[in-house]
């Protein structure tokens, strides 16, 4: 079983400017800070026409239902890796080290009406019998919240 999450974020800036924002470690750290993470390490390495982005963060498990909390504990370590083949297309893998399951998908930037639409399309899989589907739905909600936070911080970043 798996769950799919597709989310679009819009920015009032051309794709090149949004790509530059996504390649700025300070922006990625600002998104983590906005979400109140406990610890973070952001690494961005240029690779050909693209980049390799790794965001290793630790978040509080506050507000997570008890059935899920027993699997993750009081804190959740989340590692997000983005492999951008170009400035506008990349692959995403999100893992919770030591826990079953992963989130994989794509990210793309497209010009739209003078601005940019960033589309994130992820498949969430948790290999735990009986509660896997519930945990997939919970992770989907948490990822959507994180994407909305990134969009808000990004809009502020681009308007500064």
C-alpha positions as CSV (number, residue, x, y, z in Angstrom):
1,X,0.0,0.0,0.0
2,X,1.1,3.6,-0.5
3,X,-0.2,7.1,-0.5
4,X,0.4,9.8,-3.1
5,X,0.9,13.5,-2.3
6,X,1.0,16.1,-5.1
7,X,1.3,19.8,-4.1
8,X,1.9,22.9,-6.1
9,X,3.5,26.1,-4.8
10,X,3.4,29.4,-6.6
11,X,6.0,32.1,-6.6
12,X,5.9,35.7,-8.1
13,X,9.4,35.2,-9.6
14,X,10.8,33.5,-12.7
15,X,12.0,29.9,-12.5
16,X,15.7,30.9,-12.5
17,X,15.2,33.0,-9.4
18,X,13.2,30.2,-7.6
19,X,15.9,27.7,-8.6
20,X,18.5,30.1,-7.1
21,X,16.5,30.3,-3.9
22,X,16.3,26.5,-3.6
23,X,20.1,26.4,-4.0
24,X,20.7,28.8,-1.2
25,X,21.5,27.0,2.1
26,X,20.3,30.1,4.1
27,X,16.9,29.7,2.6
28,X,16.7,26.0,3.4
29,X,17.8,26.7,7.0
30,X,15.2,29.5,7.3
31,X,12.5,26.9,6.3
32,X,13.7,24.6,9.0
33,X,13.7,27.4,11.5
34,X,10.2,28.4,10.6
35,X,9.1,24.8,11.3
36,X,10.8,24.9,14.7
37,X,13.1,22.0,14.1
38,X,15.4,21.0,17.0
39,X,18.5,20.4,14.8
40,X,19.4,20.8,11.1
41,X,22.2,20.3,8.7
42,X,21.8,21.6,5.2
43,X,24.2,20.6,2.4
44,X,24.0,21.9,-1.2
45,X,26.5,20.7,-3.7
46,X,26.5,21.9,-7.4
47,X,26.4,18.9,-9.8
48,X,26.6,19.6,-13.5
49,X,23.6,21.7,-14.5
50,X,21.9,20.8,-11.2
51,X,22.6,20.3,-7.6
52,X,22.5,17.8,-4.8
53,X,20.5,19.0,-1.7
54,X,20.5,17.2,1.6
55,X,18.5,18.4,4.6
56,X,19.0,16.4,7.7
57,X,16.6,17.6,10.4
58,X,15.3,16.5,13.8
59,X,11.7,17.5,14.7
60,X,9.6,17.1,17.8
61,X,7.0,14.4,17.6
62,X,4.5,16.5,19.5
63,X,1.0,16.2,18.3
64,X,1.6,12.8,16.7
65,X,-1.0,10.2,17.6
66,X,0.1,7.5,20.1
67,X,-0.1,4.7,17.5
68,X,2.6,6.4,15.5
69,X,4.6,7.8,18.4
70,X,5.6,4.4,19.6
71,X,7.3,3.9,16.2
72,X,9.2,7.2,16.1
73,X,9.7,8.2,19.7
74,X,9.8,11.8,21.0
75,X,11.8,13.1,18.1
76,X,11.8,12.3,14.4
77,X,15.0,12.5,12.3
78,X,14.1,13.2,8.7
79,X,16.6,13.2,5.8
80,X,15.4,14.8,2.6
81,X,17.7,14.4,-0.5
82,X,17.0,16.2,-3.7
83,X,18.9,15.3,-6.9
84,X,18.4,18.1,-9.4
85,X,19.4,17.1,-12.9
86,X,18.8,20.7,-14.1
87,X,17.7,24.0,-12.5
88,X,14.1,23.0,-13.0
89,X,13.8,19.2,-12.5
90,X,14.8,16.9,-9.7
91,X,14.1,13.7,-7.8
92,X,13.3,13.7,-4.1
93,X,13.8,10.9,-1.5
94,X,12.8,11.4,2.1
95,X,13.7,8.9,4.7
96,X,13.4,8.5,8.5
97,X,16.6,6.6,9.3
98,X,16.1,3.3,11.1
99,X,12.3,3.3,10.4
100,X,10.5,1.3,7.7
101,X,9.3,3.2,4.7
102,X,10.2,6.1,2.5
103,X,8.9,8.9,0.4
104,X,10.1,9.2,-3.2
105,X,9.1,11.4,-6.1
106,X,9.9,14.4,-8.2
107,X,10.0,18.2,-8.1
108,X,9.8,20.6,-11.0
109,X,9.7,24.3,-11.7
110,X,7.6,25.7,-14.5
111,X,7.1,29.3,-15.7
112,X,3.4,30.3,-15.4
113,X,2.1,33.8,-16.1
114,X,5.4,35.6,-15.2
115,X,5.8,33.5,-12.0
116,X,6.8,30.0,-11.2
117,X,4.9,26.9,-10.1
118,X,6.9,24.4,-8.1
119,X,5.2,20.9,-8.2
120,X,6.2,18.2,-5.7
121,X,4.8,14.7,-6.4
122,X,5.6,12.1,-3.8
123,X,4.7,8.5,-3.1
124,X,4.7,7.6,0.6
125,X,5.3,3.9,1.6
126,X,5.4,2.5,5.1
127,X,5.9,-1.2,5.4
128,X,4.2,-1.8,8.8
129,X,1.3,-4.3,8.8
130,X,-2.0,-3.0,10.1
131,X,-1.0,0.6,10.8
132,X,1.1,1.4,7.7
133,X,-1.8,3.1,5.9
134,X,-2.5,5.3,9.0
135,X,1.1,6.3,9.2
136,X,1.3,7.0,5.5
137,X,-1.7,9.4,5.9
138,X,0.0,11.0,8.9
139,X,3.2,11.5,7.0
140,X,1.3,12.9,4.1
141,X,-0.3,15.5,6.4
142,X,3.1,16.4,7.9
143,X,4.8,16.7,4.5
144,X,2.0,18.9,3.2
145,X,2.4,21.2,6.3
146,X,6.2,21.3,5.6
147,X,5.6,22.2,1.9
148,X,3.2,25.0,2.9
149,X,5.8,26.3,5.3
150,X,8.4,26.2,2.5
151,X,6.1,28.1,0.2
152,X,5.4,30.9,2.8
153,X,9.1,31.3,3.6
154,X,9.9,31.2,-0.1
155,X,7.4,34.0,-0.9
156,X,8.9,36.1,1.9
157,X,12.4,35.4,0.7
158,X,11.7,36.4,-2.9
159,X,9.9,39.6,-1.9
160,X,12.8,40.8,0.3
